Amino acid sequence: MLLQVNNIDVAYDEFQVIWNVSISIDQGEMVALLGPNGSGKSTILNSISNLIQPTNGEVLFDNKKIHLLPTYMRTKLGISHVLERRRVFPFLTVKQNLLLGAWNGEAKIQKEKTLDEVYIMFPILSDRSNQLAHTMSGGEQQMLAIARGLMGIPKLLMVDEPFLGLSPKMIEKIKEIFNDIVNKGIAILFVEQNVKLALKMADRGYVLESGHLVIEGKSDYLLNSEKLKKVFLG
């Protein structure tokens, strides 16, 4: 497995929010992390990228234990994290935003080559290379955030709520981009509220409820699961 999260607990100060959660993802696989609001989905991603440290358990990447490594070292190993609500630099241009994604050693060396590849995948970003990020639509900013993540030459791309607030047309475009990314051998782990949308895209899914992993499996199995319906509908 490319990524293994083994039996992690996570707490904010003394308030525990994740209990004994384990997930995994293989190279070139697309995996959805699902659950109601407040179930701990974003916390799992933050634990993988070390924005918060688990209080128990371990995280392995490429068979290396990384749960004690700082965030920048995890990025160098090949983990890119696209945070919820895009978080682009609003008063920098599209190109400047992209180049900031290529800060680490190998990515910095290959940044011009990677930039050309990103522009092929996202032609609208090439057309708007000199445009300030804040003048773009929400969907265009989401594409920019994903493209910036790819500038780090990741093996794993984590995306938090990629479809939040997007039009149906833009959702279809992002779905195509996700397929292109996994076809290049890059794994995607993404958080999504829309269960049907997520599972029609993903190979597998994990479902959280109140910080506990309650069900996991292949997408077809989860789509027909009564337990999944109970989590979301009660």
C-alpha positions as CSV (number, residue, x, y, z in Angstrom):
1,M,0.0,0.0,0.0
2,L,1.1,3.5,-0.7
3,L,-0.5,5.0,2.4
4,Q,-1.4,3.2,5.6
5,V,-3.0,4.9,8.5
6,N,-3.1,2.5,11.4
7,N,-5.3,2.8,14.5
8,I,-5.0,6.5,15.0
9,D,-6.6,8.5,17.8
10,V,-6.8,12.3,17.4
11,A,-7.6,14.9,20.0
12,Y,-7.9,18.7,20.0
13,D,-6.4,19.5,23.4
14,E,-8.3,17.1,25.7
15,F,-11.3,16.7,23.4
16,Q,-10.9,13.4,21.4
17,V,-12.4,13.5,17.9
18,I,-11.0,10.3,16.2
19,W,-11.0,6.8,17.7
20,N,-8.9,4.0,16.4
21,V,-9.3,4.7,12.7
22,S,-7.3,2.8,10.0
23,I,-7.4,3.5,6.2
24,S,-5.2,2.7,3.3
25,I,-4.8,3.7,-0.3
26,D,-2.7,2.1,-3.1
27,Q,-0.8,3.8,-6.0
28,G,-3.2,5.1,-8.7
29,E,-6.3,4.4,-6.6
30,M,-9.1,6.9,-5.9
31,V,-10.6,6.6,-2.4
32,A,-13.4,8.6,-0.9
33,L,-13.7,9.6,2.8
34,L,-17.3,10.1,3.6
35,G,-19.4,11.0,6.6
36,P,-21.8,13.6,8.0
37,N,-20.6,17.1,9.0
38,G,-18.3,16.9,12.1
39,S,-17.5,13.2,11.6
40,G,-13.8,13.8,11.4
41,K,-13.1,13.6,7.7
42,S,-10.9,16.7,7.4
43,T,-9.1,15.7,10.7
44,I,-8.0,12.5,9.0
45,L,-6.4,14.4,6.1
46,N,-4.9,16.9,8.5
47,S,-3.3,14.0,10.5
48,I,-1.8,12.5,7.3
49,S,-0.2,15.9,6.4
50,N,0.7,16.6,10.0
51,L,-1.5,19.7,10.4
52,I,-2.5,17.9,13.6
53,Q,-0.6,15.0,15.3
54,P,-2.4,11.8,16.3
55,T,-2.2,11.0,20.0
56,N,-1.9,7.3,19.1
57,G,-1.3,5.0,16.1
58,E,1.0,5.4,13.1
59,V,1.1,6.6,9.5
60,L,3.2,4.9,6.9
61,F,3.9,6.1,3.4
62,D,5.8,4.0,0.8
63,N,6.4,1.6,3.7
64,K,8.1,4.3,5.8
65,K,6.8,5.5,9.1
66,I,6.1,9.2,8.8
67,H,3.9,10.0,11.7
68,L,6.8,11.7,13.5
69,L,8.0,13.7,10.4
70,P,7.2,17.4,10.0
71,T,4.8,18.5,7.2
72,Y,7.5,19.7,4.8
73,M,9.2,16.3,4.9
74,R,5.9,14.5,4.1
75,T,5.5,16.9,1.1
76,K,9.0,15.9,-0.1
77,L,8.1,12.3,0.1
78,G,5.1,12.8,-2.2
79,I,2.0,13.9,-0.3
80,S,0.1,17.0,-1.5
81,H,-2.9,18.4,0.5
82,V,-5.5,20.6,-1.1
83,L,-7.3,22.2,1.8
84,E,-11.1,22.9,1.9
85,R,-12.2,26.2,0.3
86,R,-9.2,26.2,-2.1
87,R,-6.9,28.6,-0.1
88,V,-5.2,30.1,-3.2
89,F,-3.1,33.2,-2.7
90,P,-5.7,35.8,-4.0
91,F,-3.4,38.6,-5.0
92,L,-0.8,36.5,-6.7
93,T,-1.2,35.5,-10.4
94,V,-2.2,32.0,-11.5
95,K,1.4,31.2,-12.5
96,Q,2.8,32.5,-9.2
97,N,0.4,30.3,-7.3
98,L,1.4,27.3,-9.3
99,L,5.1,27.9,-8.9
100,L,4.7,28.0,-5.1
101,G,3.6,24.4,-5.3
102,A,7.0,23.4,-6.6
103,W,9.0,24.5,-3.6
104,N,10.7,21.2,-2.7
105,G,13.9,19.8,-4.2
106,E,12.9,17.5,-7.1
107,A,9.7,19.5,-7.8
108,K,11.8,22.7,-7.9
109,I,14.2,21.2,-10.4
110,Q,11.4,20.0,-12.7
111,K,9.1,23.0,-12.2
112,E,9.1,24.2,-15.8
113,K,8.4,20.7,-17.1
114,T,5.7,20.1,-14.6
115,L,4.2,23.6,-15.3
116,D,3.9,22.6,-19.0
117,E,2.2,19.4,-18.0
118,V,-0.2,21.2,-15.7
119,Y,-1.1,23.7,-18.4
120,I,-2.0,20.8,-20.7
121,M,-4.3,19.3,-18.1
122,F,-5.8,22.7,-17.1
123,P,-5.8,24.8,-20.4
124,I,-7.8,27.5,-18.7
125,L,-5.0,28.1,-16.3
126,S,-2.6,28.5,-19.2
127,D,-4.9,31.1,-20.7
128,R,-5.1,33.0,-17.4
129,S,-1.5,32.6,-16.4
130,N,-1.1,36.3,-15.5
131,Q,-4.6,36.8,-14.0
132,L,-4.9,37.4,-10.3
133,A,-6.3,34.4,-8.5
134,H,-9.1,36.3,-6.7
135,T,-10.6,37.4,-10.0
136,M,-11.4,33.8,-11.0
137,S,-14.6,31.9,-10.4
138,G,-14.8,29.4,-7.5
139,G,-14.5,26.4,-9.9
140,E,-11.4,28.0,-11.6
141,Q,-9.8,28.6,-8.2
142,Q,-10.5,24.9,-7.3
143,M,-8.7,23.9,-10.5
144,L,-5.8,26.2,-9.5
145,A,-5.6,24.7,-6.0
146,I,-5.5,21.1,-7.5
147,A,-3.0,22.1,-10.1
148,R,-0.8,23.7,-7.4
149,G,-0.9,20.4,-5.5
150,L,0.3,18.6,-8.6
151,M,3.2,21.0,-9.0
152,G,4.8,19.2,-6.0
153,I,5.0,16.0,-8.1
154,P,2.9,14.0,-5.6
155,K,2.4,10.3,-5.3
156,L,-0.7,11.0,-3.2
157,L,-3.1,14.0,-3.7
158,M,-5.5,14.7,-0.9
159,V,-8.4,17.0,-1.7
160,D,-10.8,18.3,0.9
161,E,-14.3,19.0,-0.4
162,P,-13.4,19.4,-4.1
163,F,-16.9,20.0,-5.3
164,L,-18.1,22.4,-2.6
165,G,-20.1,25.3,-4.2
166,L,-19.4,24.3,-7.8
167,S,-21.8,24.3,-10.7
168,P,-22.8,20.9,-12.3
169,K,-20.7,21.8,-15.3
170,M,-17.6,22.5,-13.2
171,I,-18.2,19.3,-11.2
172,E,-18.1,17.3,-14.4
173,K,-14.8,19.0,-15.4
174,I,-13.2,18.3,-12.0
175,K,-14.3,14.6,-12.2
176,E,-12.6,14.4,-15.6
177,I,-9.4,15.9,-14.1
178,F,-9.5,13.4,-11.2
179,N,-9.6,10.5,-13.7
180,D,-6.7,12.0,-15.6
181,I,-4.7,12.2,-12.4
182,V,-5.2,8.6,-11.3
183,N,-4.5,7.5,-14.9
184,K,-1.0,9.0,-14.4
185,G,-0.5,6.7,-11.4
186,I,-1.2,9.3,-8.7
187,A,-3.5,8.2,-5.9
188,I,-6.3,10.5,-4.8
189,L,-7.9,10.6,-1.3
190,F,-10.8,13.0,-1.2
191,V,-13.4,14.2,1.3
192,E,-16.9,14.7,0.0
193,Q,-20.5,15.2,1.4
194,N,-22.3,14.0,-1.7
195,V,-22.2,10.2,-1.2
196,K,-23.5,9.1,-4.7
197,L,-21.2,11.5,-6.5
198,A,-18.2,10.3,-4.5
199,L,-18.8,6.6,-4.8
200,K,-19.6,6.8,-8.5
201,M,-16.0,8.2,-8.9
202,A,-14.0,6.3,-6.3
203,D,-12.7,2.8,-6.3
204,R,-13.4,2.4,-2.6
205,G,-14.7,4.4,0.3
206,Y,-14.5,4.8,4.1
207,V,-17.4,6.1,6.1
208,L,-16.9,8.0,9.4
209,E,-19.5,8.7,12.1
210,S,-18.7,10.8,15.2
211,G,-15.0,10.0,14.8
212,H,-15.4,6.3,14.3
213,L,-14.9,4.2,11.2
214,V,-18.2,2.5,10.7
215,I,-18.1,0.9,7.3
216,E,-15.7,0.5,4.4
217,G,-15.5,-1.3,1.1
218,K,-15.7,-1.0,-2.7
219,S,-18.0,1.7,-4.1
220,D,-20.6,-0.7,-5.4
221,Y,-20.9,-2.4,-2.1
222,L,-21.3,0.9,-0.2
223,L,-23.8,2.3,-2.6
224,N,-26.1,-0.6,-1.8
225,S,-25.4,-0.6,2.0
226,E,-28.2,-0.2,4.4
227,K,-25.7,0.8,7.0
228,L,-24.5,3.7,4.9
229,K,-28.0,4.9,4.5
230,K,-28.5,4.7,8.2
231,V,-25.4,6.9,8.9
232,F,-26.7,9.6,6.6
233,L,-30.4,9.3,7.0
234,G,-30.7,8.0,10.6
